[in-house]
């Protein structure tokens, strides 16, 4: 059974930092591309960052220079370090595991709220 379990969300003030973690089980983690997506109320889910199995990263323009995605294949975990957070970063953040063309897997999401 595949499980992606996110953690690390919470309430933070503007300018603050959070680190999200996503622990995967039931998959050959090292061959999957891993990504973080987010969905704000009333908005579509959007890609935040992705890291390939070889460590190549890509970011949404809105988070470039502020967020860093990384992975630890020994721990089957992907991370999202979020710095200089803004109120517009408020959303539910989802972890995704993709091994195209097979269907991808999703976590249950973790809430990030940026507010003073």
N, C-alpha and C positions, 0 to 999 in steps of 0.2 A: 504494500500500500504506500503510495507516494504522499508525503507530507512536506509542506513548506510552512514553517512557523516563524512569523515575524515577531520582533520585539524591539523595544527601545523608543517607542513613540511616547508622546506626552505633551504637556503644555510648556512652552518656552517663550520668553520675551523676545521681541524683535532684536536682531543682532546676536542672539544666542546660538548655541550649537546643540545638535543631537546626533547620536549615532544609532542607526537602525541595523539590526541583524536579521538574517534569514537563515535558519537552520534547515537543511534538506535531508530527507531520508527516503529510502525506497527507490532512488535513482542513482545512476552512475554519474555522480555530480561533476566530475572533472571534464566530461565530454559535452556538458550542457553550456549554452550561453545563458547567463543569468542577468536579469534585469529588474529594475525598480520602476514601477508605474505609480501614478497618483490620480485620484479622482476627488475633485472638490464638489461641494453640493451644487447640483444643477448643471454640472459640466461633464464632458466626456472624459473617460480615462485616457491619460496621456503618458507617453514614455518620458521618464526622467533620466535614466542612465542605463547603460548596458555594458557588460563585460563578456567578451568571448572566451572560449575555452583556452585560447592562447594569450589572454590578458589584454587584448585590444579593447579600449574603452571608447564610448561615445556618449555625449550628453545633450540634453535639450539646451537650446540657447539660453533659456531663462535661468539655468542653474550653473552654466559654465563658469569656472573660477570660484564657485562657492561649495559645490558638492564634489565628493570623491567616492567612486565606487571601487571596491576591491573584493577579492575572494581569497579564501583559504581552503584549498582542496583537501588538505589533511583533516580539516574540521567540517567539511561539507557545508560551509557557511559563506554567505556573501554579505557584505557590509555596505552601508551608505553613510558616509560622514557628511553631515550637513552643517555648514558654517554660515555666518552672516544671514541668519534666517529672516525672512520677511513675512508679513501677514499673508501675502498672496501664496506663500508656500503651504498654507493650511489646507489639509486634504487627508484622505485615507491613503496610505502608501501600501502598495501591493508588491510582493515579490513574485517573479516569474521565472520559470525554467523552460528553456526552449531548445529542442533538438529537432530542427526542421528536417523532413516534412511532417514528423509526428506532431500530434496535438501538444500544446504546451500546458504546463501546470501552473496553478496559481495558489498563493497563500490566502489567508483569511483577511489580511489587512491589519494595519495598525494606524491609529489616529495620531496625526501631528497637528497641533494647534499653536499658532504663533500669534500671541496677543499680549498686550500690556495690561 
